[in-house]
Amino acid sequence: MQRLLTGADNNVKGSFKFVPHSVDTFGPIVIVEGRDQERGISWIHVWTVDSRGVITQVREYFNTSLVVTRFGTCKEAVVEENKLLHCPSVWESSLSSCVGKSVPGLVLAI
């Protein structure tokens, strides 16, 4: 994917199109999801933005199902001497199933 996005792959015709489908925010975290329909690629960008509006961190996910959970608001539950944390999801990718193939699933704790 990096070779495609940077133009290093000369065998690819046309450019990669970043067309956002959704933009969501959770405090300083911005999540943008989209898809390049021609290539059947879904993508998710997760940006961390500081108080001045400057992007300080970028994470990219391609053809991946992403679930975001807010770790700081987890409720602790005790089950048979084992401690379990229940962290409900606050966001789930919706376009990963549109690429027509099985994709890996990730959990991002914020």
Secondary structure by P-SEA (a helix, b strand, c coil): cccccccccccccbbbbbccccccccccbbbbbbbcccccccbbbbbbbcccccccbbbbbccbbbbbbbcccbbbbbcccbbbbbbbbcccccccccccbbbbbbbbcc
